Amino acid sequence: MHIFLGIVMIVLSLLLGAIGYLIAMRGKYALINNFIMQRNAGKVDNAYAQRVGWIELFAAVYFLLFGILALCINSTGFALTVFIIGVVLLAAAALLNLFLGKRRA
């Protein structure tokens, strides 16, 4: 089971890294769900999209490091714990960015 979770974390890191790179470095803000409509409505700005990209890049580094570590350490409990912590931290960062990124009317 720890091998499966390690591989899942590494694949997840590759996906998050690619999307985070495209958003943060290349400015492909259309990859963010409803971003163009929300920006045109004045609800969010480009700084919000940049933070989304950086959150995904940092999550990619986290999942890559701990995915490799989960493959090296023969412990399903460790792999499951760091996977759950990573998902919770990613969700918390995304929600915090959503609430802080909204413009006040």
N, C-alpha and C positions, 0 to 999 in steps of 0.2 A: 504493500500500500504506500509506503514512503517513496518508492520509486515512481509510482503513478503521480503522487502529489508533487514531487520534484519536477517531473516532466511538465505537468500542468502549469506550475509556477514559471518555468522557463519559457514555455510557449506564450503564456500570458504576458510575460515581460517583453517578449519580442513584439507582440501586438500593441501593447501599451506604448512601448518605445517608438514604434513606427508612427503611430497616430499622434503621440505627443510631439515628436520631431516635426511632423507635417504642420501641426497647429502652431507650436511655439517658434520654430525656426523659419518655416516657409510661409506662414500666414494663411494657411488653408482653414480659415474660420468656418467655412461651410460644413466642415466635418462635425461641428458641434450642432446638436439637434436644435432646430428653430433659432439659431443665433442670428441669422440675417434678418428675420422678421422682428426679433426682439430688439436688435440694434436699430432698425429703421423706426421702431415704435419708441425709441429712446429709453428702453428699460435697462439695457446693458451697453457697455462700450468695449473697445478692443482690449483694454487692460484685463477685463474679465476673461476674454478668450486666451490671452497670454497666460493667465494663471491656470486655466484649464490645461493648457499644453504642458506647463511646468509640473503640475500635479501628476499628470500622466507619466512624464519622464522620471520623476522621483519614484513613483510607484513601480516603474519598470526596473529601476536599479534595485529597489527593495526585493522585488520578486525574483530577479536574476540572482542576486547574492544568496538569498535564502533558498532558492530552488536548487542551486549548486550545493549549498550546505546540506539540504535535505537529502540529496543523493549520496553525500559523503557520510552522513550520520545515519546509522541504521536504527532509526526510531520513528515510528509512525506518529507517536504523540507529538514529537517535536515538529514534524512536517505539518501535521494538522493544525497545531497551535499557531505557527508562524503564518500559515495560509489564512486562517480565520482572522488573525490580528491584521494582516495586510489588507484583506477585504474590508474590514471595519474601518481601518485608517483611511483607505481610499474613499470609502463612502462618506466618512466624516469630513474629509478635506473637500470633497465635491459639494457637500451640503453647506459647509461654511463658506466656500467661495460663492455659492449660489445666493446665500443670504447677504453676504457682504458686498457682492457685485451688483445688486439691484440698486438702481438709481432712485432716489427719493423724489417724489413729485411735489 
